Amino acid sequence: MNRSVERWDIAPDLSISRALTGLWQIADLERDGKQLDLEATAREMEPYVEAGFTTFDMADHYGSAEKIVGLFLKQHGAGSAELFTKWVPKPGRSSREQVRDAVQLSLDRMQTDRLDLLQFHTWNYADPSYLDTLSYLQELKDEGLIRYLGVTNTDTAHLRLMLSSGFEIVSNQVCFSLLDQRARNNGMTELCRQHGVTLLAFGTVAGGFLTERWLDQSEPDWTRLETWSEMKYGRFIREAGGWAALQDLLRIVHEIAQRHDVSMANVACRYILDQPAVGGVIIGARLGVSENRRDNLRLFQLELDPASLSELDAAVARLQPIPGDCGDEYRRPPYLTASGDLSHHIDVIPPPFEVRRGEDGRQRVLSGTVWEDIAGFSRAVRRGHRIVISGTTATHGDRAIGGSDPVSQTHFIIDKIEGALQSLGGALQDVVMTRVYIREMEHWDQVARVHGERFREIGPANTLVQAGLIGSEYLVEIEAEAVVEPRSTPRLEGAAQP
């Protein structure tokens, strides 16, 4: 094995190659019904391992990737490589049995009895059932079916929420490149550094757009690109300022690459590897079609000097920032996906909560907390176009969420309010009034800043007061009122209508 490949300890007993081999292009190679020779493709993994690239990243939906890895393991045995996969369930609730079945399916495909790293993706933070799913995955980790638990495409606020709620998350896989600095701009790298969470960065060469191939080239026909990756990152380019802005960036990257006698891809990847908390960059491989191992090895011979870093920082600063936080491209417009929407990922997003209709025309939402049954109240009530939402704490079922962190508690409460609104055919932007109650006055600034982050573009009327909250674990409580303007279609499939 080539020892020049840098390693990173994602956990005390799990060391990875800092250039991970991404297998998402297996799905692209199998597009339109094409069939790969799985055994021959599995053999194509061997040269990567021999070169020191021992870590492979895949997912349940990357075509036959897990089966190919299983064939590789059958020949080489456990411990021959670090094998990471993802589970991306459909939106909505997953039972304990469904979670176990999903993990077992990956185990069967990969012909192993334990997953090195299982990375979980959720679609809708307003549906708190994702926390149940994380709890079930944690159980499977404790049972030994999962070695370590990670997440993918999780934003800063919700990674913080998961960590403060006690989930043992060791990694977050996010898009991070010269074009996309959301992980750096929104506090993700600092949060991960503080909590010892490893960032795994994908998209670092933007589907090949940050390479010599596209330097000084004319703008392509965006409707006739070759791969899903090009379709996806073409949208990032247009969001970051367009083709001219990309060419300006590419010229800077090219000049630095020439000075260091490396490729432009090496420069783009090294810049991200040098960011705080980044343990590795995921570089896609088209197994059996093309390989870039030799060039990837040069990545570990490259050290960007201060002048080069300064030039790259300045070039990045001239781009238009990608909107939102990590993973938002899968949750809200602009959808920076291959298709420009979620049509090739999911069909519908179900309402987060149960809705009950009364004979008087009222519609009531129950979120399932113990207090709703004990005290006989609804989480939210809709009558006509008006929705009123009860005082809401960071509770899911019988579990307090967010630990002792007022920031995480506030985010979860607003998520829960949003889930009630979605279930009743509304949305967060329909809110016209919020009332915030805090236990400790010292928390007012943190709570107010979260409220500002979530409601800045909405601007409801607001009151914040100190109050004696019921339940010593609760630091924040929020109630809200909304007015839903008539519209022709519901925000979510199956949401209640007036």
C-alpha positions as CSV (number, residue, x, y, z in Angstrom):
1,M,0.0,0.0,0.0
2,N,1.2,3.5,-0.8
3,R,2.0,5.2,2.5
4,S,2.1,8.7,0.9
5,V,-1.7,8.9,1.0
6,E,-2.6,11.1,4.0
7,R,-4.8,9.5,6.7
8,W,-7.4,10.9,9.1
9,D,-8.7,9.4,12.3
10,I,-12.5,9.8,12.1
11,A,-12.6,7.9,15.4
12,P,-10.0,6.3,17.7
13,D,-10.2,3.0,15.8
14,L,-11.2,4.2,12.3
15,S,-8.6,5.8,10.1
16,I,-9.5,6.8,6.5
17,S,-7.8,7.9,3.4
18,R,-8.2,11.7,3.1
19,A,-9.1,11.2,-0.6
20,L,-12.1,8.9,-0.5
21,T,-13.3,7.2,-3.6
22,G,-16.9,8.1,-4.4
23,L,-19.1,5.5,-6.1
24,W,-22.1,7.7,-7.0
25,Q,-21.2,7.4,-10.7
26,I,-22.1,3.8,-10.6
27,A,-25.7,4.9,-10.8
28,D,-24.8,7.1,-13.8
29,L,-23.0,4.3,-15.5
30,E,-26.2,2.2,-15.1
31,R,-28.5,4.9,-16.4
32,D,-31.1,4.0,-19.1
33,G,-31.0,0.3,-18.2
34,K,-27.3,-0.3,-18.8
35,Q,-25.9,-3.3,-16.9
36,L,-22.4,-3.4,-15.5
37,D,-20.3,-6.6,-15.1
38,L,-20.4,-6.4,-11.3
39,E,-17.5,-8.8,-10.7
40,A,-15.2,-7.0,-13.2
41,T,-16.2,-3.6,-11.7
42,A,-15.4,-4.9,-8.2
43,R,-11.9,-5.9,-9.4
44,E,-11.4,-2.3,-10.4
45,M,-11.4,-1.4,-6.7
46,E,-8.2,-3.3,-6.1
47,P,-5.8,-0.8,-7.7
48,Y,-7.3,2.0,-5.6
49,V,-6.6,0.0,-2.4
50,E,-3.1,-0.9,-3.6
51,A,-2.4,2.8,-4.2
52,G,-3.5,3.7,-0.7
53,F,-7.0,4.9,-1.5
54,T,-8.7,2.4,0.9
55,T,-11.9,4.3,1.7
56,F,-14.9,4.1,-0.5
57,D,-18.2,6.0,-0.2
58,M,-21.5,4.8,-1.5
59,A,-25.2,4.9,-0.8
60,D,-28.3,2.6,-0.9
61,H,-29.4,4.5,-4.1
62,Y,-26.1,4.5,-6.0
63,G,-27.2,1.8,-8.4
64,S,-25.3,-1.5,-7.8
65,A,-22.5,0.2,-5.7
66,E,-23.2,-1.8,-2.5
67,K,-23.3,-5.1,-4.4
68,I,-20.0,-4.3,-6.1
69,V,-18.4,-3.6,-2.8
70,G,-19.8,-6.8,-1.5
71,L,-18.1,-8.7,-4.2
72,F,-14.8,-6.9,-3.4
73,L,-15.2,-7.9,0.3
74,K,-15.9,-11.5,-0.6
75,Q,-12.5,-11.7,-2.4
76,H,-10.5,-9.6,0.1
77,G,-12.1,-10.0,3.4
78,A,-13.2,-7.6,6.2
79,G,-10.7,-4.9,7.1
80,S,-9.3,-4.7,3.5
81,A,-10.9,-1.2,3.1
82,E,-13.1,1.3,4.9
83,L,-16.6,1.1,3.4
84,F,-19.1,3.9,4.0
85,T,-22.6,3.9,2.9
86,K,-25.7,6.2,3.3
87,W,-29.3,5.6,3.9
88,V,-31.7,8.0,2.3
89,P,-35.3,6.9,3.3
90,K,-38.4,8.4,1.8
91,P,-39.8,11.4,3.7
92,G,-42.0,10.6,6.7
93,R,-42.0,8.2,9.5
94,S,-39.9,5.0,9.5
95,S,-40.7,2.3,12.0
96,R,-38.0,0.5,14.1
97,E,-38.5,-2.6,11.8
98,Q,-38.1,-0.5,8.6
99,V,-34.9,1.0,9.9
100,R,-33.5,-2.5,10.7
101,D,-34.6,-3.8,7.3
102,A,-32.8,-1.0,5.5
103,V,-29.6,-1.5,7.4
104,Q,-29.8,-5.3,6.9
105,L,-30.3,-4.8,3.2
106,S,-27.0,-2.8,3.0
107,L,-25.3,-5.5,5.1
108,D,-26.6,-8.2,2.8
109,R,-25.6,-6.4,-0.4
110,M,-22.1,-5.6,1.0
111,Q,-21.7,-9.2,2.4
112,T,-20.6,-8.0,5.8
113,D,-21.9,-8.2,9.4
114,R,-21.1,-4.5,10.2
115,L,-21.2,-1.2,8.4
116,D,-18.1,0.9,9.1
117,L,-20.1,4.2,8.8
118,L,-23.8,4.6,8.1
119,Q,-24.6,8.2,7.0
120,F,-28.3,9.2,7.4
121,H,-30.1,11.8,5.4
122,T,-33.5,13.4,6.3
123,W,-35.7,15.5,4.0
124,N,-37.8,17.6,6.3
125,Y,-36.7,19.0,9.6
126,A,-40.2,20.0,10.3
127,D,-41.1,16.4,10.7
128,P,-39.5,15.3,14.0
129,S,-39.8,11.6,13.2
130,Y,-36.3,11.8,11.9
131,L,-35.2,11.8,15.5
132,D,-37.0,8.5,16.0
133,T,-35.1,7.2,13.0
134,L,-31.8,8.4,14.5
135,S,-32.7,6.7,17.8
136,Y,-33.3,3.4,16.0
137,L,-30.0,3.7,14.1
138,Q,-28.3,4.4,17.5
139,E,-29.8,1.2,18.8
140,L,-28.4,-0.7,15.8
141,K,-25.0,0.9,16.5
142,D,-25.2,-0.3,20.1
143,E,-26.1,-3.7,18.9
144,G,-23.0,-3.8,16.7
145,L,-24.6,-3.7,13.2
146,I,-23.2,-0.2,12.7
147,R,-19.7,0.7,13.7
148,Y,-20.2,4.5,13.5
149,L,-23.1,6.8,12.8
150,G,-22.8,9.9,10.5
151,V,-25.2,12.2,8.7
152,T,-25.2,13.7,5.3
153,N,-26.4,17.1,4.0
154,T,-27.2,18.2,7.5
155,D,-27.1,22.0,8.2
156,T,-25.3,23.6,11.1
157,A,-28.4,24.2,13.3
158,H,-29.6,20.6,13.0
159,L,-26.2,19.0,13.5
160,R,-25.9,21.0,16.6
161,L,-29.4,19.9,17.7
162,M,-28.5,16.2,17.1
163,L,-25.2,16.6,19.1
164,S,-26.9,18.4,22.0
165,S,-29.6,15.8,22.1
166,G,-27.0,13.1,22.7
167,F,-26.7,11.4,19.3
168,E,-23.3,9.9,18.7
169,I,-22.6,11.6,15.3
170,V,-19.0,11.3,14.1
171,S,-19.2,12.8,10.6
172,N,-21.3,15.0,8.3
173,Q,-20.9,14.7,4.5
174,V,-21.6,18.0,2.7
175,C,-21.0,19.8,-0.5
176,F,-17.8,21.9,0.0
177,S,-15.7,23.5,-2.8
178,L,-14.2,26.7,-4.1
179,L,-17.7,27.3,-5.6
180,D,-19.6,26.4,-2.5
181,Q,-18.4,27.8,0.8
182,R,-21.6,27.3,2.9
183,A,-19.8,25.0,5.3
184,R,-17.3,27.8,6.0
185,N,-19.7,30.7,6.0
186,N,-22.4,29.3,8.3
187,G,-20.4,28.0,11.2
188,M,-20.3,24.3,10.2
189,T,-16.5,24.0,10.2
190,E,-16.3,25.6,13.6
191,L,-19.1,23.5,15.1
192,C,-17.4,20.3,13.8
193,R,-14.1,21.4,15.2
194,Q,-15.5,22.1,18.6
195,H,-17.3,18.7,18.8
196,G,-14.8,16.5,17.1
197,V,-17.0,15.8,14.1
198,T,-15.3,15.0,10.8
199,L,-16.5,16.8,7.7
200,L,-16.4,14.7,4.5
201,A,-16.5,17.0,1.5
202,F,-18.1,16.1,-1.8
203,G,-18.3,18.3,-5.0
204,T,-14.8,19.6,-4.5
205,V,-14.1,19.5,-8.3
206,A,-17.7,20.4,-9.1
207,G,-18.4,17.4,-11.4
208,G,-15.1,18.2,-13.3
209,F,-15.8,21.9,-13.9
210,L,-12.9,22.9,-11.7
211,T,-10.4,21.2,-14.0
212,E,-8.4,21.9,-17.1
213,R,-11.1,20.5,-19.3
214,W,-13.3,23.6,-18.9
215,L,-10.6,26.3,-18.8
216,D,-11.1,29.0,-21.5
217,Q,-14.0,27.0,-22.9
218,S,-17.3,28.4,-24.2
219,E,-20.3,28.1,-22.0
220,P,-21.9,24.7,-22.6
221,D,-25.5,24.0,-23.6
222,W,-26.8,23.3,-20.1
223,T,-29.5,21.1,-21.5
224,R,-27.1,18.7,-23.1
225,L,-24.6,17.8,-20.5
226,E,-23.1,14.2,-20.3
227,T,-23.5,13.3,-16.6
228,W,-25.7,13.9,-13.7
229,S,-22.8,15.5,-11.9
230,E,-22.3,18.0,-14.6
231,M,-26.1,18.8,-14.6
232,K,-26.0,19.3,-10.8
233,Y,-22.8,21.5,-10.6
234,G,-23.9,23.5,-13.6
235,R,-26.6,24.9,-11.4
236,F,-24.0,25.7,-8.7
237,I,-22.0,27.6,-11.3
238,R,-25.0,29.7,-12.4
239,E,-25.9,30.4,-8.8
240,A,-22.3,31.5,-8.0
241,G,-22.2,34.1,-10.8
242,G,-22.3,32.3,-14.1
243,W,-19.8,31.1,-16.7
244,A,-17.6,34.3,-16.7
245,A,-17.2,34.1,-12.9
246,L,-16.2,30.4,-13.2
247,Q,-13.6,31.3,-15.9
248,D,-12.1,33.9,-13.6
249,L,-11.8,31.4,-10.8
250,L,-10.4,28.7,-13.2
251,R,-7.6,31.1,-14.3
252,I,-6.5,31.7,-10.7
253,V,-6.6,27.9,-10.0
254,H,-4.7,27.2,-13.2
255,E,-1.9,29.7,-12.4
256,I,-1.5,28.2,-8.9
257,A,-1.5,24.7,-10.3
258,Q,1.3,25.6,-12.8
259,R,3.4,27.2,-10.1
260,H,3.2,24.0,-8.0
261,D,3.4,21.6,-11.0
262,V,0.1,19.9,-10.1
263,S,-3.3,19.6,-11.6
264,M,-6.2,22.1,-11.1
265,A,-8.1,19.3,-9.4
266,N,-5.2,19.0,-6.9
267,V,-5.4,22.7,-6.0
268,A,-9.2,22.6,-5.7
269,C,-9.1,19.5,-3.4
270,R,-6.1,20.7,-1.3
271,Y,-7.8,24.0,-0.6
272,I,-10.8,22.2,1.0
273,L,-8.6,19.6,2.8
274,D,-6.9,22.4,4.5
275,Q,-10.2,23.8,6.0
276,P,-10.8,23.1,9.7
277,A,-12.5,19.8,10.6
278,V,-12.3,18.5,7.0
279,G,-11.1,14.9,7.2
280,G,-11.4,14.0,3.5
281,V,-12.6,14.9,0.1
282,I,-14.7,12.5,-1.9
283,I,-13.5,12.2,-5.5
284,G,-15.8,10.3,-7.9
285,A,-14.5,7.3,-9.8
286,R,-16.0,5.7,-12.9
287,L,-14.8,2.2,-12.1
288,G,-13.8,0.4,-15.3
289,V,-14.2,3.5,-17.5
290,S,-11.6,6.0,-16.3
291,E,-9.2,6.4,-13.3
292,N,-7.4,9.3,-11.7
293,R,-5.3,7.6,-9.1
294,R,-2.0,8.9,-10.2
295,D,-3.2,12.5,-10.2
296,N,-4.9,12.1,-6.9
297,L,-1.6,10.9,-5.3
298,R,-0.1,14.3,-6.2
299,L,-2.7,15.9,-4.0
300,F,-0.6,14.8,-1.0
301,Q,2.6,16.3,-2.3
302,L,1.0,19.7,-2.6
303,E,1.3,22.3,0.1
304,L,-0.4,25.6,-0.7
305,D,1.8,28.5,0.4
306,P,0.3,31.6,2.0
307,A,0.3,33.6,-1.3
308,S,-1.6,30.9,-3.1
309,L,-4.1,30.6,-0.3
310,S,-4.6,34.4,-0.3
311,E,-5.2,34.3,-4.1
312,L,-7.8,31.5,-3.7
313,D,-9.5,33.3,-0.8
314,A,-9.8,36.4,-2.9
315,A,-11.2,34.5,-5.9
316,V,-13.8,32.8,-3.7
317,A,-14.8,36.1,-2.2
318,R,-15.6,37.5,-5.7
319,L,-18.2,34.7,-6.3
320,Q,-21.9,35.0,-5.4
321,P,-22.4,32.9,-2.2
322,I,-24.5,29.7,-2.7
323,P,-27.7,30.5,-0.7
324,G,-28.6,28.8,2.6
325,D,-26.7,26.3,4.6
326,C,-25.3,22.8,3.9
327,G,-27.9,20.5,2.4
328,D,-30.4,23.2,1.6
329,E,-30.2,22.3,-2.1
330,Y,-32.3,19.2,-1.2
331,R,-34.8,21.0,1.0
332,R,-35.7,24.4,-0.5
333,P,-35.4,26.5,-3.7
334,P,-33.1,26.9,-5.5
335,Y,-32.9,23.1,-5.8
336,L,-29.4,22.6,-7.0
337,T,-29.9,19.1,-8.2
338,A,-29.4,17.5,-11.5
339,S,-33.0,18.0,-12.5
340,G,-33.4,21.4,-10.7
341,D,-36.1,19.9,-8.4
342,L,-36.6,16.9,-6.3
343,S,-38.5,14.8,-8.9
344,H,-35.7,12.2,-9.3
345,H,-35.3,11.9,-5.5
346,I,-38.8,11.8,-4.0
347,D,-42.5,11.8,-5.0
348,V,-44.2,13.6,-2.1
349,I,-43.4,14.9,1.4
350,P,-46.2,13.8,3.8
351,P,-47.6,16.0,6.5
352,P,-45.6,15.7,9.7
353,F,-48.5,15.3,12.1
354,E,-51.9,13.8,12.4
355,V,-54.9,16.1,11.6
356,R,-58.3,15.6,13.1
357,R,-61.4,17.4,11.7
358,G,-64.2,18.5,13.9
359,E,-67.9,18.8,13.1
360,D,-67.6,22.6,13.7
361,G,-65.1,22.9,10.8
362,R,-62.0,23.1,13.0
363,Q,-59.0,21.1,12.1
364,R,-56.6,20.1,14.9
365,V,-53.1,18.9,14.9
366,L,-51.6,16.5,17.5
367,S,-47.9,16.2,17.7
368,G,-47.9,13.2,20.0
369,T,-46.3,14.7,23.1
370,V,-47.4,13.4,26.5
371,W,-48.6,16.8,27.6
372,E,-51.3,17.0,24.8
373,D,-53.0,14.0,26.2
374,I,-52.6,14.9,29.8
375,A,-53.7,18.5,29.5
376,G,-56.3,17.9,26.7
377,F,-55.0,20.4,24.2
378,S,-54.0,20.5,20.5
379,R,-50.7,21.4,19.1
380,A,-52.4,23.7,16.6
381,V,-56.0,24.5,15.5
382,R,-57.1,25.9,12.2
383,R,-60.4,27.6,11.6
384,G,-60.9,29.2,8.2
385,H,-57.6,30.9,7.3
386,R,-56.4,31.3,10.8
387,I,-54.0,28.9,12.6
388,V,-53.2,29.2,16.3
389,I,-50.3,27.2,17.7
390,S,-50.1,26.3,21.4
391,G,-47.1,27.1,23.6
392,T,-44.5,24.6,22.2
393,T,-41.4,23.3,24.0
394,A,-38.5,21.2,22.8
395,T,-40.4,17.9,23.4
396,H,-40.7,15.0,21.0
397,G,-43.0,12.2,22.4
398,D,-41.7,11.8,26.0
399,R,-38.2,13.0,25.2
400,A,-36.7,16.5,25.7
401,I,-34.7,17.6,22.7
402,G,-31.7,19.9,22.6
403,G,-30.2,19.1,26.0
404,S,-29.2,22.3,27.9
405,D,-28.6,24.3,24.7
406,P,-31.2,27.1,24.2
407,V,-30.2,27.5,20.6
408,S,-31.0,23.9,19.7
409,Q,-34.2,24.0,21.8
410,T,-35.4,27.1,19.9
411,H,-34.6,25.6,16.5
412,F,-36.5,22.5,17.3
413,I,-39.5,24.4,18.6
414,I,-39.7,26.4,15.4
415,D,-39.3,23.2,13.4
416,K,-42.2,21.8,15.3
417,I,-44.3,24.9,14.7
418,E,-43.5,24.6,11.0
419,G,-44.5,21.0,11.0
420,A,-47.9,21.9,12.5
421,L,-48.4,24.6,9.9
422,Q,-47.4,22.2,7.1
423,S,-49.9,19.6,8.3
424,L,-52.7,22.3,8.3
425,G,-51.9,23.5,4.8
426,G,-49.8,26.5,5.9
427,A,-46.1,27.4,6.0
428,L,-43.7,29.3,8.2
429,Q,-44.1,32.4,6.1
430,D,-47.8,32.5,7.0
431,V,-46.9,33.3,10.7
432,V,-48.0,36.8,11.8
433,M,-47.4,36.6,15.5
434,T,-44.9,34.8,17.8
435,R,-44.7,34.9,21.6
436,V,-41.4,33.7,23.1
437,Y,-41.0,32.7,26.8
438,I,-37.6,32.1,28.3
439,R,-36.7,30.7,31.7
440,E,-33.3,32.5,32.1
441,M,-32.9,36.1,31.0
442,E,-29.2,35.3,30.1
443,H,-30.5,33.2,27.2
444,W,-32.5,36.0,25.6
445,D,-29.9,37.0,23.1
446,Q,-29.3,33.4,21.8
447,V,-33.0,32.7,21.5
448,A,-33.7,36.1,19.8
449,R,-30.9,35.4,17.3
450,V,-32.4,32.0,16.3
451,H,-35.8,33.7,16.0
452,G,-34.2,36.3,13.7
453,E,-32.5,33.6,11.6
454,R,-35.7,31.7,11.1
455,F,-38.2,34.7,10.7
456,R,-36.0,37.5,9.4
457,E,-37.7,37.4,5.9
458,I,-41.1,36.9,7.4
459,G,-41.1,39.5,10.1
460,P,-44.0,38.6,12.4
461,A,-45.1,40.6,15.3
462,N,-43.2,39.3,18.4
463,T,-43.1,39.4,22.1
464,L,-40.3,37.9,24.3
465,V,-40.7,37.6,28.0
466,Q,-39.1,35.8,30.9
467,A,-41.4,33.3,32.5
468,G,-41.4,30.4,34.9
469,L,-41.7,27.4,32.5
470,I,-43.2,24.1,33.5
471,G,-40.5,21.4,33.3
472,S,-37.0,22.1,34.5
473,E,-35.5,20.8,31.3
474,Y,-37.2,23.4,29.2
475,L,-35.5,26.7,28.5
476,V,-37.8,28.1,25.8
477,E,-41.4,28.0,24.9
478,I,-43.0,29.6,21.8
479,E,-46.6,30.0,20.6
480,A,-47.6,31.4,17.2
481,E,-50.5,32.6,15.1
482,A,-50.7,32.4,11.3
483,V,-53.0,33.5,8.6
484,V,-53.0,31.3,5.5
485,E,-53.9,33.1,2.3
486,P,-56.0,31.1,-0.2
487,R,-53.9,29.1,-2.7
488,S,-54.7,26.6,-5.4
489,T,-52.5,23.7,-4.1
490,P,-51.4,22.6,-0.7
491,R,-47.8,23.0,0.4
492,L,-47.5,19.3,1.1
493,E,-49.3,16.3,-0.4
494,G,-52.1,15.4,2.0
495,A,-52.0,18.6,4.0
496,A,-55.3,19.8,5.4
497,Q,-57.3,22.3,3.5
498,P,-59.8,24.9,4.6
